[in-house]
Amino acid sequence: MKKKILDSWKRPVEIEVFDTGRIPQQTELQLNMTREATPEEHKEWIEKELLPLGDIQLKFVAMMSVIQIATLGFMLLSFWLIGHFATGE
């Protein structure tokens, strides 16, 4: 089906419109087709994926905590230095 519209310069143009007469729907995820993991698959997943990634993340979180505490310490030190030199004491 062709439809007449105006383009951005207000010129009449014809475009082809495919109208199905209904609102388009997003396709659904097929989550009802899952299966339970076997105990062997579960153990393999824990050993090969979960634990190595957890160890890396633990080191990262510990490093970021140290950086955050050091940043807070430097901020407090700068407040003290500015206050100390600004008052001349």
Secondary structure as UniProt FT lines:
FT   STRAND          2..6
FT   TURN            8..9
FT   STRAND          12..16
FT   HELIX           31..33
FT   HELIX           39..45
FT   HELIX           46..50
FT   HELIX           51..87
//
